[in-house]
């Protein structure tokens, strides 16, 4: 019992410190053996059991559909980015305009889920790259952010995954991503600090140079209003 309590305390402390050991999302080898419909059925039963354990009346009109709604939301929406079939197709095009400066897509709305407490992460992502001959459609940058955000996440890993994907798509190391987000596991539980946000960054290639990095940060600090 003492060992169990010590382990529980240890894992709780690790979660609060946002420790992550892998760049890739930890997935079992059989992660996609079950169909989406089978996963929804299993999760529905589990949510049903959780709600019953909490003492909720599942015969109530407001609650009776909750297990199914949550199960569908988990599989098809907030954790939909776990399924590689949903990876956005990122077609590239020749940089015919010979644009040689950095391209910045800023203020990309980001909704993710903390993998330690399964509570929301809400914020903005700012992504940039310098073309080495190819460019990608602007909306694809948003879709890549959304794809990797739609899974249980650690913000540092999310930064890395976005940059690695764009590096692969564009065939260049010159990619950067900064994320500024609020974690409800901090804002609504534990310390309950509603004002704090978390800022993380990943810089590749030329963005490791201080002057290039500063130019990128200056771009994302421009107060854009329409």
C-alpha positions in Angstrom: 0.0 0.0 0.0 2.9 2.4 0.9 4.5 1.6 -2.5 1.3 2.2 -4.4 0.8 5.6 -2.6 4.4 6.5 -3.3 4.0 5.7 -7.0 0.8 7.6 -7.2 2.5 10.6 -5.7 5.4 10.2 -8.0 3.3 10.1 -11.2 1.1 13.0 -10.0 4.3 15.1 -9.5 5.6 14.2 -13.0 2.3 15.2 -14.5 2.3 18.6 -12.8 5.8 19.2 -14.0 4.9 18.4 -17.6 7.7 15.9 -18.1 7.7 14.2 -21.5 10.2 11.6 -22.6 9.3 11.2 -26.3 8.9 13.4 -29.4 6.2 11.0 -30.8 2.9 10.5 -29.1 3.1 7.3 -27.0 0.9 4.8 -28.9 0.6 1.0 -28.5 1.3 -1.2 -31.5 -2.4 -2.2 -31.6 -3.7 1.4 -31.4 -5.7 1.0 -34.6 -6.9 -2.6 -34.5 -10.3 -1.4 -33.3 -12.5 0.5 -35.7 -13.8 4.0 -34.7 -17.2 2.4 -34.0 -15.7 -0.2 -31.7 -13.8 2.4 -29.8 -16.9 4.5 -29.4 -18.8 1.6 -28.0 -16.0 0.8 -25.5 -15.6 4.4 -24.4 -19.3 4.8 -24.1 -19.4 1.9 -21.6 -16.5 3.3 -19.6 -18.0 6.8 -19.4 -21.3 5.3 -18.3 -19.5 3.5 -15.5 -17.6 6.7 -14.4 -20.8 8.6 -14.2 -22.6 5.9 -12.3 -19.6 5.7 -9.9 -19.9 9.5 -9.3 -23.6 8.9 -8.3 -25.2 10.6 -11.4 -28.6 9.6 -12.5 -28.3 8.4 -16.1 -32.0 8.2 -16.5 -32.2 12.0 -16.4 -33.0 13.5 -19.8 -30.0 15.8 -19.6 -27.5 13.0 -18.8 -28.7 9.9 -20.6 -27.0 10.8 -23.8 -23.7 12.0 -22.3 -21.7 8.7 -22.5 -22.3 8.4 -26.2 -21.6 12.1 -26.8 -18.3 11.9 -24.9 -17.3 8.7 -26.7 -17.9 10.2 -30.1 -16.2 13.4 -29.1 -13.1 11.5 -28.0 -12.7 9.4 -31.1 -13.9 11.7 -33.8 -13.0 15.2 -32.5 -10.7 16.1 -29.7 -8.5 12.9 -30.1 -9.1 12.5 -33.8 -5.4 13.5 -34.5 -4.3 10.1 -33.1 -5.5 8.5 -36.3 -2.9 8.8 -39.1 -5.7 8.5 -41.7 -6.7 12.0 -40.7 -3.2 13.5 -41.4 -3.8 16.5 -43.7 -2.6 16.1 -47.3 0.0 18.9 -47.7 0.6 19.4 -51.4 3.5 21.7 -52.2 4.0 24.1 -55.1 7.1 25.6 -56.8 8.1 28.9 -55.4 7.6 30.6 -58.8 7.7 34.1 -57.3 11.1 33.4 -55.9 10.0 34.7 -52.5 13.1 34.4 -50.3 12.0 35.8 -47.0 10.3 34.0 -44.2 6.6 33.3 -44.4 4.7 33.6 -41.1 1.3 32.3 -40.3 0.5 33.7 -36.8 -2.4 33.5 -34.4 -3.5 30.0 -35.4 -6.2 29.1 -32.9 -5.2 25.9 -31.0 -7.3 23.6 -29.0 -5.6 20.6 -27.5 -5.9 18.3 -24.4 -3.4 17.9 -21.6 -2.4 14.2 -21.5 -1.8 14.3 -17.7 -5.4 15.3 -16.6 -7.3 15.3 -19.9 -8.2 18.9 -19.5 -8.2 21.5 -22.3 -5.2 23.5 -23.6 -6.3 26.6 -25.4 -4.0 29.1 -27.2 -2.3 30.4 -30.3 0.4 28.9 -32.5 2.7 31.0 -34.7 4.4 29.1 -37.5 7.1 30.3 -40.0 9.3 28.8 -42.7 11.8 30.0 -45.3 11.3 28.3 -48.7 14.0 26.2 -50.3 12.1 26.0 -53.6 8.7 24.9 -52.5 5.8 26.5 -50.6 2.7 25.0 -49.0 -0.9 26.3 -49.0 -1.5 28.6 -46.0 -4.5 26.7 -44.7 -2.4 23.5 -44.6 -0.3 25.1 -41.9 -3.4 25.6 -39.8 -4.5 22.0 -40.5 -1.1 20.6 -39.5 -1.4 22.5 -36.2 -4.9 21.2 -35.7 -4.0 17.6 -36.5 -1.3 17.3 -33.9 -3.3 19.3 -31.4 -6.2 16.8 -31.6 -4.6 14.2 -29.3 -3.5 14.0 -25.7 -0.6 16.3 -25.7 2.4 17.9 -23.9 2.9 21.4 -25.3 6.7 20.9 -25.9 6.0 17.8 -27.9 3.3 19.6 -29.9 5.8 22.3 -30.9 8.3 19.6 -32.1 5.7 17.6 -34.0 4.4 20.7 -35.9 8.0 21.7 -36.9 9.0 18.2 -37.9 5.9 17.7 -40.1 6.5 21.0 -41.9 10.2 20.3 -42.4 9.2 17.0 -44.0 6.6 18.5 -46.2 8.7 21.5 -47.3 12.1 19.7 -47.6 13.8 22.3 -45.4 15.1 22.6 -41.8 14.1 26.3 -41.8 10.9 26.0 -39.8 9.8 27.5 -36.5 6.9 27.4 -34.2 6.0 29.3 -31.0 2.9 28.3 -28.9 1.3 30.4 -26.2 -1.4 28.6 -24.4 -3.5 28.3 -21.3 -3.6 24.9 -19.6 -6.8 24.2 -17.6 -5.0 21.7 -15.5 -3.2 24.8 -14.1 -6.0 27.3 -14.5 -9.0 25.3 -13.1 -7.4 22.8 -10.7 -4.3 22.4 -8.6 -2.8 25.9 -8.2 -5.8 27.5 -10.0 -3.8 30.3 -11.5 -6.2 31.7 -14.1 -3.8 34.3 -15.4 -0.7 32.2 -16.4 0.0 30.8 -19.8 2.7 28.6 -21.1 5.0 29.6 -24.0 7.2 27.1 -25.9 9.2 27.2 -29.0 10.9 25.0 -31.5 13.4 26.4 -34.0 15.0 24.6 -36.9 17.7 25.5 -39.4 18.2 29.3 -40.0 15.8 30.1 -37.1 18.5 29.0 -34.7 20.3 32.2 -35.8 19.5 34.9 -33.3 18.9 37.6 -35.9 16.4 35.4 -37.9 14.7 34.3 -34.7 14.3 37.9 -33.6 12.8 38.8 -37.0 10.2 36.0 -36.6 9.4 37.1 -33.0 9.0 40.7 -34.2 6.5 39.5 -36.9 4.3 37.6 -34.4 4.2 40.7 -32.1 2.7 42.9 -34.8 -0.7 44.0 -33.6 -2.8 42.8 -36.6 -6.4 44.3 -36.7 -8.9 44.3 -39.5 
